[in-house]
Amino acid sequence: MKAPMNVFFAPTAPPKEKLPSSFQPQSHSLRCICSLEATRKHLYCLQYIHPRSITTTTMPKNKRIRRSGPTAASSAPYSLSDKSSKDATNSRNAKPEGASNLVAPNTSLGQHFLKNPAVVTAIVAKAALKSTDTVLEIGPGTGNMTIPLLQQSKNVVAIEYDTRMVREVLKRVEGTENERKLKVIQGDAIKTRFPFFDVCVANVPYQISSALVFKLLSHRPMFRCAVMMFQEEFALRLTARPGEALYCRLSVNCQLLAKVDQLMKVGRNNFRPPPKVESRVVRIELRNPPPPVNFTEWDGMVSSN
């Protein structure tokens, strides 16, 4: 069959080799899309973010962090978070129970607090108190001896120089049945006029020991006894005999006007802080009737010798 006259056939050429798909020619629009995609990837790389590593997650509301503006907790001056953090800090810095109640003694005033309850009980027992007695306590300190004295007597009059100790001993009896039985006088025991009392009990500051003994020896009306704790050497001077190394003016006058008995020895570790010397407890009983001598003249004669 012959082809129509107006149909022409192009001369046949050998078939060309087919290129891989990656080398196929692309249209103009497709080249633009590829160029935009490359630009986008380049921008992500500049931001150190790979486009395929970007994932979108939703954080729980309670864990979201606001990066701008003060938070609700920080805007409130007394928020729960601040309070809890302060409570945690206070609990870490809290002192052991009872540590805050320890009042620091003033050693310049001769304060050495008797801390052994057994010694306190023994001293109160040596005083042989009656339920009708008025007790004079000199230097009550924190009240370790004041409480048992109140329990066994009618009332207690305490003379204390340190205002801190005055507050402390009053605090010990506040709101108790012993509150009405205690009277505290703030002042110097040597300069303060003593009220009437039956028994004197004292843990005496060592620097006023001699002046206090002479004041008690001349006190009127007469009292039944005084149970007092002194430095060991001073206590031994009260009972020293003629010819002994410790015999002195104090020994002569004290034995003339009173009877003195050595009751017990108290070690330094029974005090807070521990003193440098040991202590002794003595009982002083005024001689009744007193010897018929003028004490002022007698003391002057003894001093001159």
C-alpha positions as CSV (number, residue, x, y, z in Angstrom):
1,M,0.0,0.0,0.0
2,K,1.4,3.3,-1.0
3,A,1.4,6.2,1.4
4,P,-0.5,9.3,0.6
5,M,1.4,11.9,-1.4
6,N,1.2,14.5,1.3
7,V,2.7,12.3,4.0
8,F,6.4,12.4,4.4
9,F,8.5,10.2,6.7
10,A,11.5,11.5,8.4
11,P,14.6,9.4,7.8
12,T,15.0,6.9,10.6
13,A,17.9,7.5,13.1
14,P,19.5,5.0,15.4
15,P,17.8,5.0,18.9
16,K,19.5,7.1,21.6
17,E,20.5,5.5,24.9
18,K,18.1,6.2,27.7
19,L,19.6,8.3,30.5
20,P,18.9,7.6,34.3
21,S,15.9,9.4,35.7
22,S,18.2,11.7,37.9
23,F,19.7,13.0,34.6
24,Q,16.4,13.6,32.9
25,P,15.9,17.1,31.7
26,Q,13.6,19.1,33.9
27,S,11.1,21.8,33.1
28,H,11.6,25.4,34.2
29,S,8.9,25.2,36.9
30,L,10.4,22.0,38.3
31,R,13.8,23.6,38.5
32,C,12.4,26.5,40.5
33,I,10.8,24.2,43.0
34,C,14.0,22.3,43.5
35,S,15.9,25.6,44.0
36,L,13.4,26.7,46.7
37,E,13.7,23.4,48.5
38,A,17.5,23.7,48.5
39,T,17.3,27.2,49.9
40,R,15.0,26.1,52.7
41,K,17.4,23.2,53.7
42,H,20.3,25.7,53.7
43,L,18.5,28.1,56.0
44,Y,17.7,25.2,58.4
45,C,21.3,24.2,58.4
46,L,22.4,27.8,59.3
47,Q,20.1,27.5,62.3
48,Y,21.7,24.1,63.3
49,I,18.4,22.4,62.8
50,H,17.8,19.5,60.4
51,P,14.5,19.8,58.8
52,R,13.6,16.1,59.3
53,S,14.5,16.3,63.0
54,I,11.9,18.9,63.8
55,T,9.0,17.4,65.8
56,T,6.1,19.1,67.4
57,T,5.3,18.1,70.9
58,T,2.9,19.5,73.5
59,M,4.3,19.9,77.0
60,P,2.0,19.4,80.0
61,K,0.5,22.6,81.3
62,N,2.2,22.2,84.7
63,K,5.6,21.9,83.1
64,R,5.4,24.8,80.7
65,I,8.0,27.5,81.2
66,R,7.2,31.1,80.5
67,R,10.3,32.9,79.4
68,S,9.0,36.5,79.5
69,G,7.5,38.3,82.4
70,P,7.4,37.4,86.1
71,T,5.7,34.2,87.1
72,A,2.8,34.1,89.4
73,A,4.8,32.5,92.2
74,S,7.6,35.1,91.9
75,S,5.1,38.0,91.7
76,A,3.6,37.1,95.1
77,P,5.8,38.2,98.0
78,Y,4.5,35.4,100.3
79,S,3.8,32.6,97.8
80,L,3.7,28.9,98.8
81,S,6.9,28.1,97.0
82,D,8.8,30.8,98.8
83,K,7.3,29.7,102.1
84,S,8.2,26.0,101.5
85,S,11.8,26.9,100.6
86,K,12.1,29.1,103.7
87,D,10.7,26.3,105.8
88,A,13.2,23.9,104.3
89,T,16.1,26.3,105.0
90,N,14.9,26.8,108.6
91,S,14.6,23.1,109.2
92,R,18.2,22.6,108.0
93,N,19.5,25.4,110.2
94,A,17.3,24.5,113.2
95,K,19.1,23.9,116.5
96,P,18.6,20.7,118.5
97,E,15.6,20.8,120.8
98,G,16.4,22.6,124.0
99,A,19.6,24.1,122.7
100,S,17.9,27.6,122.4
101,N,17.0,27.4,126.1
102,L,20.6,27.4,127.2
103,V,21.4,30.9,128.6
104,A,25.1,31.7,128.3
105,P,26.6,32.3,131.8
106,N,28.5,35.5,132.4
107,T,31.8,34.3,134.0
108,S,32.9,37.9,134.7
109,L,30.0,37.9,137.3
110,G,31.2,34.5,138.7
111,Q,28.3,32.6,137.1
112,H,28.8,28.8,137.0
113,F,25.4,27.1,136.7
114,L,24.9,24.0,138.7
115,K,23.6,21.4,136.2
116,N,23.6,18.1,138.2
117,P,20.1,17.5,139.6
118,A,21.5,15.0,142.1
119,V,23.7,17.8,143.7
120,V,20.7,20.2,143.7
121,T,18.6,17.6,145.5
122,A,21.3,16.9,148.0
123,I,21.8,20.7,148.8
124,V,18.0,21.2,149.3
125,A,17.9,18.2,151.6
126,K,20.7,19.5,153.7
127,A,18.7,22.7,154.3
128,A,16.0,20.7,156.1
129,L,13.3,23.0,155.0
130,K,9.8,23.2,156.6
131,S,6.6,24.0,154.8
132,T,6.4,27.3,156.8
133,D,9.9,28.5,155.9
134,T,10.8,31.6,153.9
135,V,13.9,30.9,151.9
136,L,16.4,33.5,150.8
137,E,18.2,32.4,147.6
138,I,21.2,34.4,146.5
139,G,22.1,34.1,142.8
140,P,19.3,31.8,141.5
141,G,20.7,31.8,138.0
142,T,18.4,29.9,135.6
143,G,16.3,28.5,138.5
144,N,17.6,25.0,138.8
145,M,17.6,25.2,142.6
146,T,14.7,27.6,142.9
147,I,12.1,25.2,141.7
148,P,12.8,22.5,144.4
149,L,13.1,25.2,147.0
150,L,9.6,26.5,146.1
151,Q,8.2,23.0,146.3
152,Q,9.3,22.5,149.9
153,S,8.9,25.9,151.4
154,K,6.2,28.6,152.0
155,N,7.9,31.1,149.7
156,V,11.3,32.1,148.2
157,V,12.9,35.5,147.9
158,A,15.6,35.4,145.3
159,I,18.3,38.2,144.8
160,E,19.8,38.3,141.3
161,Y,22.2,40.8,139.8
162,D,21.9,39.8,136.2
163,T,18.7,40.9,134.5
164,R,18.8,38.0,132.1
165,M,18.7,35.6,134.9
166,V,15.8,37.5,136.5
167,R,13.7,36.9,133.3
168,E,14.8,33.3,133.1
169,V,13.8,32.3,136.6
170,L,10.5,34.1,136.3
171,K,9.9,32.3,133.1
172,R,10.4,29.0,134.9
173,V,7.5,29.5,137.2
174,E,5.2,31.5,134.9
175,G,1.7,30.0,134.8
176,T,2.4,27.5,137.6
177,E,1.3,27.3,141.2
178,N,4.8,28.4,142.3
179,E,4.5,31.8,140.6
180,R,2.8,33.4,143.5
181,K,5.4,32.0,146.0
182,L,8.4,33.5,144.3
183,K,9.7,37.1,144.7
184,V,12.7,38.2,142.7
185,I,14.8,41.2,143.7
186,Q,17.1,42.5,141.0
187,G,20.3,44.0,142.5
188,D,23.6,43.5,144.2
189,A,23.3,41.0,147.1
190,I,26.0,42.9,149.1
191,K,24.2,46.3,148.8
192,T,20.6,45.0,149.0
193,R,18.9,44.9,152.4
194,F,17.9,41.4,153.2
195,P,14.3,40.7,154.0
196,F,13.2,38.4,156.8
197,F,14.0,34.8,156.1
198,D,14.4,31.5,157.9
199,V,17.0,29.7,155.7
200,C,19.5,31.0,153.2
201,V,20.5,28.7,150.3
202,A,23.0,29.9,147.7
203,N,25.4,28.9,145.0
204,V,27.6,31.9,145.8
205,P,29.7,33.7,143.2
206,Y,33.2,33.3,144.4
207,Q,34.2,37.0,144.3
208,I,31.5,38.0,146.9
209,S,32.0,35.1,149.2
210,S,33.8,36.9,152.0
211,A,31.6,40.0,152.0
212,L,28.5,37.8,151.9
213,V,29.5,35.7,154.9
214,F,30.3,38.8,157.0
215,K,26.9,40.2,156.1
216,L,25.1,37.1,157.1
217,L,27.0,36.9,160.4
218,S,25.7,40.4,161.3
219,H,22.2,40.0,160.0
220,R,19.3,40.5,162.4
221,P,16.8,39.1,163.1
222,M,18.7,35.8,163.3
223,F,18.0,33.0,160.8
224,R,18.0,29.3,161.5
225,C,20.8,28.3,159.1
226,A,22.5,29.0,155.8
227,V,23.5,26.2,153.3
228,M,25.9,27.7,150.9
229,M,28.4,26.5,148.2
230,F,31.8,28.1,148.1
231,Q,35.1,27.6,146.4
232,E,36.8,24.7,148.2
233,E,39.7,26.7,149.7
234,F,37.3,29.4,151.0
235,A,35.1,26.8,152.5
236,L,38.0,25.2,154.3
237,R,39.1,28.5,155.7
238,L,35.7,28.8,157.5
239,T,36.6,25.7,159.7
240,A,40.4,26.0,159.8
241,R,41.9,25.6,163.3
242,P,44.7,27.7,164.9
243,G,48.1,26.7,163.5
244,E,46.7,25.5,160.2
245,A,47.9,27.2,157.0
246,L,44.3,28.3,156.1
247,Y,43.6,29.8,159.5
248,C,42.9,33.6,159.1
249,R,40.6,36.5,160.2
250,L,37.7,34.9,158.4
251,S,38.2,31.7,160.4
252,V,38.3,33.6,163.8
253,N,35.2,35.7,163.2
254,C,33.1,33.0,161.6
255,Q,33.8,30.5,164.4
256,L,33.2,33.1,167.1
257,L,29.7,34.0,165.8
258,A,28.5,30.7,164.2
259,K,28.9,27.0,164.0
260,V,30.2,25.8,160.6
261,D,29.9,22.3,159.2
262,Q,31.4,20.9,156.0
263,L,28.6,19.0,154.2
264,M,29.8,17.8,150.8
265,K,32.4,18.3,148.1
266,V,31.2,19.2,144.6
267,G,33.4,18.5,141.5
268,R,33.9,21.1,138.9
269,N,32.3,19.0,136.2
270,N,28.9,19.5,137.9
271,F,28.8,23.1,136.6
272,R,28.4,24.9,133.3
273,P,31.0,26.1,132.5
274,P,33.3,24.1,134.8
275,P,35.2,26.4,137.1
276,K,39.0,26.0,137.6
277,V,38.6,24.8,141.2
278,E,36.5,22.4,143.2
279,S,33.6,23.5,145.4
280,R,32.3,22.6,148.9
281,V,28.9,23.0,150.6
282,V,28.8,24.2,154.2
283,R,26.1,24.9,156.7
284,I,26.4,28.0,158.9
285,E,24.3,28.3,162.1
286,L,24.4,31.5,164.1
287,R,25.2,31.1,167.8
288,N,22.1,31.9,169.8
289,P,22.5,33.8,172.0
290,P,25.5,35.5,170.3
291,P,28.7,36.0,172.3
292,P,28.8,39.2,174.5
293,V,31.3,41.1,172.4
294,N,31.3,44.2,170.2
295,F,31.8,42.7,166.8
296,T,33.2,45.9,165.3
297,E,35.9,46.3,168.0
298,W,36.6,42.6,167.9
299,D,37.0,42.6,164.1
300,G,39.3,45.6,164.3
301,M,41.5,43.9,166.9
302,V,41.7,40.7,164.8
303,S,42.6,42.6,161.7
304,S,45.4,44.5,163.4
305,N,47.0,41.3,164.5
